[in-house]
């Protein structure tokens, strides 16, 4: 049976698909009572005893053998359904591993991101800097034919990734097709930091504008942002654009660390209201910035992205450009289970520095700019009218 391990971490995370795998959620009481095989003894709680009676009866009297682990999963799933919250979910081992990899920002691999096309081909759409894949000579848009001799056509992204992750040998043989020519590469896996940001400096009308695209709020994103800002400031930037378009969230702690790089000490960042208490979170550091900031948002900006944007708007004076954000004003807590799965449930609501909840409402930009059809058809920086509006604002100040 599963038994919960009580090391909970508050995170802010967006799950945009309500029909994501939903199976179990439970407190430590039931897990501690069901941590061994076979029939279960009763407790002092009459409600839990109703569950135990049903569990024991099914094990004894059902006409077929039942898997005890799956029986508990199915029973507790009723609690999840009763909670009625899209973000209160059970995550199986694969989903837990994928989430941890995304949020921890560290994994063992070759340093590529892959996707698939309508033909069923798997291809590389991003290669990390200083990665084994980069060193081996792999390139963006390479079509992956096989991994360790296993054909990956029509296998799907997850299955293809598992071949690399589950390989007992650190050395990976990957055959790709480039310009209709097949090539094979020997690549050695290593521990990598997943890039959480992209950055550049844009020189326009004699001004230097820093640009940071935050892709996810992983456990390493704040150190990446801090190092990038330090480098940009040494290069003499006059202002900054923070792009959180399409960023669905991540760790609240690391989002907070980024906010504290900008605000003056004691400035209100956000408030958290749980069943038991309401807490105002204020900047506790001596760090602060004094240059103009524009934050880019869109309908895919959610959770920690919205916290960052709202905090910088109301407590720093940043300008928000784009279209209305997703509207996730809930905070989740996670708990790892001993079998490698995870529970994630809503534990609080968060509020902007001016006391508003944006849950199911979204954050409205100061300047609304919809992406042009030109950008949608041909996504380039030159066609990105939201980015160009941010640059216009910062060069006209």
BELGI-V861053 format. One record per backbone hydrogen bond with DSSP energy under -0.5 kcal/mol. NH is the residue of the N-H (numbers start at 1). CO is the residue of the C=O. E is the energy in kcal/mol with one decimal. If there is no record, write none. Layout:
BEGIN
nh: (NH,NH)
co: (CO,CO)
e: (E,E)
END
This chain:
BEGIN
nh: (5,6,7,9,11,12,13,14,15,16,18,20,31,32,33,34,35,46,49,50,51,52,53,54,55,56,57,58,59,60,61,62,68,71,72,73,74,75,76,77,78,78,79,80,81,82,83,84,84,85,88,89,89,90,91,92,96,97,98,99,100,101,102,103,104,105,107,109,109,113,115,117,120,122,123,124,125,126,128,131,133,135,136,137,138,141,142,143,144,144,145,145,146,147,148,150,151,152,153,154,155,156,160,161,162,163,164,165,166,167,172,172,174,174,175,176,177,178,181,183,185,187,187,189,189,190,192,194,194,198,200,202,203,204,204,207,209,209,210,210,211,212,213,214,214,215,215,216,217,218,219,221,224,225,226,227,228,229,230,231,232,233,234,235,236,237,238,239,240,241,242,243,243,244,244,247,248,250,251,255,256,257,258,259,260,261,262,263,266,267,269,270,271,272,273,274,274,275,279,281,282,283,289,292,294,295,296,297,301,302,302,305,307,308,309,310,311,312,313,314,315,316,317,317,318,319,321,322,323,325,326,329,331,332,333,334,335,337,338,340,342,343,344,345,347,348,349,350,351,352,355,360,361,362,364,366,367,369,376,377,378,380,384,384,385,388,389,390,391,392,393,394,395,396,397)
co: (336,4,5,334,332,250,11,248,13,14,16,17,27,28,29,30,32,44,45,46,47,48,49,50,51,52,53,54,55,56,57,58,66,67,68,69,70,71,72,73,74,75,76,76,77,78,79,80,81,80,85,87,344,21,342,90,92,93,94,95,96,97,98,99,100,101,192,107,190,126,123,121,117,144,115,142,113,113,111,128,110,131,132,133,133,124,139,177,122,142,143,175,175,150,173,147,149,145,145,120,152,152,156,157,158,159,160,161,162,164,170,187,172,185,146,183,143,181,178,176,174,172,185,170,187,109,107,105,192,213,211,209,201,202,207,204,202,207,208,239,200,241,198,212,243,196,213,196,249,216,103,218,220,221,222,223,224,225,226,227,228,229,230,231,233,232,208,208,292,210,294,212,241,242,296,244,246,12,217,251,252,253,254,255,256,258,259,259,283,264,281,281,351,279,349,272,277,347,272,270,280,267,262,238,240,319,242,321,298,247,300,302,303,304,305,306,307,308,309,310,311,312,312,313,312,293,295,367,297,363,301,327,348,11,345,9,343,341,3,337,91,335,89,333,331,331,273,329,271,356,352,327,358,358,362,320,320,322,372,373,374,378,380,381,383,384,385,386,387,388,389,390,391,392,393)
e: (-2.0,-0.6,-2.2,-1.1,-3.0,-2.2,-0.5,-0.8,-0.5,-0.5,-0.8,-1.8,-1.3,-2.6,-1.6,-1.4,-0.6,-0.6,-2.1,-1.2,-1.2,-2.4,-2.9,-1.8,-2.6,-3.0,-2.2,-2.3,-2.0,-1.9,-3.4,-1.7,-0.6,-2.4,-2.0,-2.2,-2.7,-2.1,-2.7,-1.5,-0.5,-1.2,-1.4,-1.2,-2.4,-2.2,-1.8,-1.0,-0.6,-0.5,-1.5,-1.0,-2.6,-0.5,-2.8,-0.5,-2.8,-2.4,-2.4,-2.4,-2.9,-2.4,-2.1,-2.9,-3.2,-1.4,-2.1,-0.6,-2.2,-2.6,-2.3,-1.8,-2.0,-0.6,-2.7,-2.2,-2.5,-1.3,-2.6,-0.9,-2.6,-2.4,-2.2,-1.1,-2.1,-3.7,-1.8,-2.2,-2.9,-0.5,-0.5,-3.0,-1.6,-2.0,-3.6,-1.9,-0.6,-1.9,-0.5,-2.6,-2.3,-0.5,-2.1,-2.5,-2.2,-1.3,-1.0,-2.5,-3.3,-0.7,-0.5,-4.4,-0.6,-2.8,-2.3,-3.4,-2.9,-2.8,-1.5,-2.9,-2.8,-3.5,-0.6,-2.9,-0.5,-2.3,-3.5,-2.8,-0.6,-1.8,-1.9,-3.0,-0.6,-0.7,-2.3,-2.2,-2.9,-0.6,-0.6,-2.7,-2.5,-2.7,-3.1,-0.7,-1.9,-3.2,-0.7,-0.9,-2.1,-1.4,-3.6,-0.8,-1.8,-2.7,-2.6,-2.2,-2.1,-2.9,-2.2,-2.0,-2.6,-2.9,-1.9,-1.1,-1.2,-1.3,-3.5,-1.2,-2.1,-2.7,-2.7,-3.0,-0.6,-0.7,-2.3,-1.8,-0.7,-2.9,-3.1,-1.5,-2.8,-2.0,-1.4,-2.1,-2.3,-1.2,-1.8,-1.9,-3.2,-1.8,-3.1,-1.3,-2.0,-2.7,-3.1,-0.5,-3.1,-0.5,-3.0,-3.0,-0.6,-2.7,-2.1,-0.6,-2.3,-2.7,-2.7,-2.2,-2.0,-2.4,-0.6,-2.2,-2.2,-2.5,-2.3,-2.6,-2.6,-2.4,-2.0,-2.6,-2.3,-0.8,-1.1,-0.5,-2.8,-2.2,-2.7,-1.9,-1.3,-1.8,-2.4,-0.6,-2.9,-2.1,-2.7,-1.9,-2.2,-2.8,-1.7,-1.9,-2.0,-2.4,-2.4,-2.3,-2.7,-1.3,-2.4,-2.3,-2.7,-2.8,-2.4,-3.2,-2.3,-3.0,-0.5,-1.2,-2.1,-2.2,-2.0,-2.6,-2.1,-1.0,-0.7,-0.7,-1.5,-2.5,-1.5,-1.8,-2.2,-2.2,-2.4,-2.1,-2.0,-1.1,-0.6)
END
